[in-house]
């Protein structure tokens, strides 16, 4: 089975409640439809103080999708660990793990925007220590080592938890706690360091890492040139907004300094493809990796989001089955 992902962050230039309500409800309908047609995963993330309606509670967002589905995995990519109270995060994840029967996968990351830490009254300079304390306490809560806090989880020994990032410090943290490592980019040196540390500690390594070819976010359309001309502004808005949050490429989708549609197109991070183009790409690749659609990017019109998802489910997936 091909791994297919629908990604949502609910952000839009309008950033008002009515627009966010439209995007949230459309996302839930798209996920419910997608599961019935073979889409395997939905992905959500966390950001604060954006002014654009960006998803601020990925556990709650994941639970909305999981309540509407029965087999789909919800992947939190990622929760900003230092901004959470460890007991509260452990309890929230346990609740959703039990409700969904193990279909919530959560990656915790450090975060990098100081404004988010300031808005929640958390010391940005202590985020590494806070992350260590968070993971340690969550594992203790789930293990039953803290009586009365958690009644147990569906998944044993605990719900799926990954340590996310892109540095050797991330690898050390994941190995120290015996947790899987989720890398934000293709970083084989960091993955190798993690595996070495796991071998020394007698821990079985597990690495989630994007492939060497960045496939980007895919939008299916019968006429890609027309799509860029008519819909590209939605993608440009997200690329400029997201890229403006950091001077470094924090993940596969960060484009620091990008300002024009031509720059976004040239990056390959966001791509309009025809169904035939995507089918040919997948068939030609030794390892393609997941097919990731971001159908409501930048407040994309809901009808266009539906067209993209339906081209995947009705044309691409049957051809690749």
C-alpha positions as CSV (number, residue, x, y, z in Angstrom):
1,X,0.0,0.0,0.0
2,X,1.2,3.5,-0.9
3,X,1.5,5.8,2.1
4,X,-0.8,8.8,1.3
5,X,-1.1,11.8,3.6
6,X,-3.5,14.7,3.9
7,X,-1.8,17.6,5.7
8,X,-3.8,20.4,7.3
9,X,-2.9,23.5,9.4
10,X,-6.1,25.5,9.0
11,X,-4.2,28.7,8.3
12,X,-5.3,31.4,5.9
13,X,-4.6,35.0,5.1
14,X,-8.0,36.0,6.5
15,X,-7.3,34.2,9.8
16,X,-10.9,34.9,11.1
17,X,-13.2,32.4,12.8
18,X,-15.6,32.0,10.0
19,X,-12.9,31.1,7.5
20,X,-11.2,28.8,10.0
21,X,-14.6,27.1,10.6
22,X,-15.0,26.5,6.9
23,X,-11.5,25.0,6.6
24,X,-11.9,22.8,9.7
25,X,-15.2,21.4,8.6
26,X,-13.9,20.9,5.0
27,X,-10.8,19.1,6.4
28,X,-12.9,16.7,8.4
29,X,-15.1,15.8,5.4
30,X,-12.0,15.4,3.2
31,X,-10.4,13.0,5.7
32,X,-13.6,11.0,6.1
33,X,-13.9,10.7,2.4
34,X,-10.2,10.0,1.9
35,X,-10.2,7.1,4.3
36,X,-13.1,5.5,2.4
37,X,-11.0,5.7,-0.7
38,X,-7.6,4.4,0.6
39,X,-5.8,7.4,2.0
40,X,-3.9,6.2,5.0
41,X,-2.8,9.2,7.1
42,X,-3.7,12.7,8.2
43,X,-1.0,15.1,9.5
44,X,-1.4,18.2,11.7
45,X,1.1,20.6,13.4
46,X,1.2,23.2,16.1
47,X,2.0,27.0,16.0
48,X,0.9,29.9,18.2
49,X,0.6,33.7,17.8
50,X,0.3,33.5,14.1
51,X,-2.8,35.7,13.6
52,X,-3.9,33.4,10.8
53,X,-5.8,30.6,12.5
54,X,-2.9,28.2,12.4
55,X,-3.5,25.0,14.3
56,X,-2.6,25.6,17.9
57,X,-3.6,22.3,19.5
58,X,-2.6,19.3,17.3
59,X,-3.8,16.7,19.8
60,X,-7.3,18.2,19.7
61,X,-7.1,18.5,15.9
62,X,-6.0,14.9,15.5
63,X,-8.8,13.7,17.8
64,X,-11.4,15.4,15.5
65,X,-10.1,13.4,12.6
66,X,-9.8,10.2,14.5
67,X,-13.4,10.4,15.8
68,X,-14.6,10.6,12.1
69,X,-12.5,7.6,10.9
70,X,-11.8,4.0,11.9
71,X,-8.5,3.0,10.3
72,X,-6.7,6.2,9.4
73,X,-3.5,7.2,11.4
74,X,-3.3,10.8,12.7
75,X,0.3,12.0,12.8
76,X,1.2,15.1,14.9
77,X,4.2,16.7,13.2
78,X,4.9,18.1,15.7
79,X,3.7,19.1,19.1
80,X,6.0,21.8,20.6
81,X,7.1,19.9,23.7
82,X,8.4,22.8,25.9
83,X,5.1,24.6,25.6
84,X,3.1,21.8,27.1
85,X,2.7,20.7,30.7
86,X,4.0,17.1,30.6
87,X,1.1,15.6,32.7
88,X,-1.5,17.4,30.6
89,X,0.1,16.3,27.3
90,X,0.4,12.7,28.6
91,X,-3.2,12.7,29.7
92,X,-4.5,14.2,26.4
93,X,-2.5,11.7,24.3
94,X,-3.7,8.8,26.5
95,X,-7.3,9.9,26.1
96,X,-7.0,10.0,22.3
97,X,-5.0,6.8,22.2
98,X,-7.8,5.0,24.0
99,X,-10.5,6.5,21.9
100,X,-8.8,5.7,18.6
101,X,-7.3,2.4,19.7
102,X,-3.8,3.4,19.0
103,X,-4.1,5.5,15.9
104,X,-2.5,8.7,17.2
105,X,1.3,9.1,16.5
106,X,2.9,12.1,18.2
107,X,6.2,13.7,17.5
108,X,7.5,16.2,20.0
109,X,9.9,19.0,18.9
110,X,11.7,21.8,20.6
111,X,10.1,24.8,18.7
112,X,12.1,27.7,17.3
113,X,9.9,30.8,17.3
114,X,10.6,33.0,20.4
115,X,7.2,34.7,20.0
116,X,5.4,31.4,20.7
117,X,7.4,30.9,23.9
118,X,6.8,34.6,24.9
119,X,3.0,34.3,24.3
120,X,2.8,31.3,26.6
121,X,5.2,32.6,29.2
122,X,7.9,30.0,28.7
123,X,11.6,30.7,28.8
124,X,12.9,30.0,25.3
125,X,16.5,29.6,26.5
126,X,15.4,26.6,28.7
127,X,13.6,24.7,25.9
128,X,16.2,21.8,25.8
129,X,15.9,21.2,29.6
130,X,12.1,21.5,29.4
131,X,12.0,19.0,26.6
132,X,14.0,16.4,28.6
133,X,11.8,16.9,31.6
134,X,8.7,16.6,29.5
135,X,9.6,13.3,27.9
136,X,10.8,11.8,31.2
137,X,7.6,12.8,33.0
138,X,5.3,11.6,30.2
139,X,6.9,8.2,30.1
140,X,6.6,8.0,33.9
141,X,2.9,8.9,33.8
142,X,2.2,6.3,31.1
143,X,4.1,3.6,33.0
144,X,1.9,4.0,36.0
145,X,4.8,5.2,38.0
146,X,2.8,8.2,39.2
147,X,-0.2,6.7,40.9
148,X,-3.6,8.1,40.1
149,X,-2.5,10.4,37.2
150,X,-3.2,8.1,34.2
151,X,-5.5,5.1,34.2
152,X,-3.6,3.4,31.3
153,X,-3.3,3.5,27.6
154,X,-4.5,1.3,24.7
155,X,-1.1,1.1,23.2
156,X,1.5,-0.6,25.4
157,X,3.9,0.2,26.8
158,X,2.8,3.7,25.8
159,X,1.2,5.6,22.9
160,X,3.5,6.1,19.9
161,X,5.9,9.0,20.7
162,X,8.7,10.2,18.5
163,X,11.5,12.8,19.2
164,X,11.6,15.2,16.3
165,X,14.2,17.6,15.0
166,X,17.3,17.7,12.9
167,X,20.4,17.9,15.1
168,X,22.7,15.4,16.9
169,X,21.2,16.6,20.1
170,X,17.8,15.4,18.9
171,X,19.5,12.0,18.2
172,X,21.0,11.9,21.6
173,X,17.6,12.7,23.3
174,X,15.8,10.0,21.3
175,X,18.4,7.4,22.1
176,X,18.6,8.3,25.8
177,X,14.8,7.8,26.2
178,X,14.7,4.7,23.9
179,X,12.3,6.5,21.5
180,X,12.0,6.6,17.7
181,X,13.8,9.5,16.0
182,X,11.7,11.6,13.5
183,X,14.0,13.8,11.3
184,X,12.7,16.9,9.7
185,X,14.8,16.4,6.5
186,X,17.0,13.8,4.9
187,X,19.9,13.7,7.4
188,X,21.7,10.4,7.2
189,X,24.6,11.5,9.4
190,X,22.2,12.3,12.2
191,X,20.4,9.0,11.7
192,X,23.7,7.1,11.8
193,X,24.6,8.9,15.1
194,X,21.3,7.9,16.6
195,X,21.8,4.2,15.5
196,X,25.3,4.2,17.1
197,X,23.9,5.5,20.4
198,X,21.1,3.0,20.4
199,X,23.5,0.2,19.8
200,X,25.6,1.4,22.8
201,X,22.6,1.5,25.0
202,X,21.1,-1.8,23.8
203,X,18.0,0.0,22.4
204,X,16.3,-1.0,19.1
205,X,16.6,2.0,16.8
206,X,13.7,3.3,14.7
207,X,14.1,6.2,12.3
208,X,11.6,8.2,10.4
209,X,13.4,10.2,7.7
210,X,12.4,11.8,4.4
211,X,14.0,10.3,1.4
212,X,16.9,11.9,-0.5
213,X,14.4,13.4,-3.1
214,X,12.1,16.1,-1.7
215,X,8.8,15.4,-3.3
216,X,7.2,18.4,-1.6
217,X,3.5,19.1,-1.2
218,X,1.5,17.8,-4.2
219,X,-1.7,19.4,-5.7
220,X,-3.4,17.5,-8.4
221,X,-4.9,19.4,-11.2
222,X,-5.6,18.7,-14.9
223,X,-3.8,21.9,-16.0
224,X,-0.8,22.8,-13.7
225,X,0.0,26.0,-15.5
226,X,-3.5,27.3,-15.1
227,X,-3.5,26.2,-11.5
228,X,-0.4,28.2,-10.7
229,X,-2.0,31.3,-12.4
230,X,-5.4,31.0,-10.7
231,X,-4.5,29.3,-7.3
232,X,-0.8,30.0,-6.8
233,X,-1.5,32.9,-4.5
234,X,-2.7,30.6,-1.8
235,X,0.5,28.6,-1.9
236,X,2.6,31.8,-2.1
237,X,1.0,33.1,1.0
238,X,1.9,30.0,3.1
239,X,5.4,29.8,1.6
240,X,6.1,33.4,2.5
241,X,4.5,33.2,5.9
242,X,6.2,29.9,6.9
243,X,9.5,30.9,5.4
244,X,9.5,34.1,7.3
245,X,9.5,32.4,10.7
246,X,13.1,31.3,10.4
247,X,16.3,32.2,8.6
248,X,17.2,28.5,8.4
249,X,15.6,25.6,6.6
250,X,13.9,24.0,9.6
251,X,12.1,21.4,7.6
252,X,11.4,20.1,4.1
253,X,8.9,22.9,3.7
254,X,10.8,25.9,4.9
255,X,11.7,28.4,2.2
256,X,13.4,31.3,4.0
257,X,13.3,34.6,2.0
258,X,10.9,33.4,-0.7
259,X,8.8,36.2,-2.2
260,X,7.5,35.2,-5.6
261,X,5.5,32.4,-7.2
262,X,8.4,31.7,-9.5
263,X,10.7,31.1,-6.5
264,X,8.2,28.8,-4.9
265,X,7.8,26.8,-8.2
266,X,11.5,26.6,-8.6
267,X,12.0,25.2,-5.1
268,X,9.9,22.1,-5.8
269,X,8.4,22.3,-2.3
270,X,4.9,22.9,-3.6
271,X,4.0,21.3,-6.9
272,X,0.9,21.2,-9.2
273,X,0.9,17.9,-11.1
274,X,-1.5,16.1,-13.4
275,X,-2.6,12.6,-12.3
276,X,-0.6,11.1,-15.1
277,X,2.5,13.0,-14.1
278,X,2.3,11.7,-10.5
279,X,1.6,8.2,-11.7
280,X,4.7,8.3,-13.9
281,X,6.8,9.7,-11.1
282,X,5.8,6.9,-8.6
283,X,6.3,4.2,-11.2
284,X,9.8,5.4,-12.1
285,X,11.1,5.7,-8.6
286,X,12.8,2.9,-6.7
287,X,11.5,4.4,-3.5
288,X,9.0,7.2,-3.8
289,X,8.1,7.8,-0.2
290,X,4.7,9.2,0.9
291,X,2.4,11.1,-1.4
292,X,1.5,14.2,0.6
293,X,-1.4,16.5,-0.3
294,X,-2.0,19.8,1.4
295,X,-5.4,20.5,-0.1
296,X,-6.5,23.5,1.9
297,X,-3.2,25.4,1.8
298,X,-3.4,29.1,2.4
299,X,-7.2,29.0,2.5
300,X,-7.5,27.2,-0.8
301,X,-11.1,27.2,-2.1
302,X,-12.8,24.2,-0.8
303,X,-14.0,23.0,-4.2
304,X,-10.5,23.1,-5.5
305,X,-9.3,21.0,-2.5
306,X,-12.0,18.4,-3.3
307,X,-10.9,18.2,-6.9
308,X,-7.3,17.6,-5.9
309,X,-8.2,14.8,-3.4
310,X,-10.6,13.2,-5.8
311,X,-8.0,13.0,-8.5
312,X,-5.8,11.2,-6.1
313,X,-8.4,8.7,-4.9
314,X,-10.3,8.2,-8.2
315,X,-7.4,8.3,-10.7
316,X,-4.0,8.0,-9.1
317,X,-4.5,5.3,-6.5
318,X,-6.4,2.9,-8.7
319,X,-3.7,3.2,-11.3
320,X,-1.0,2.4,-8.8
321,X,-2.9,-0.4,-7.0
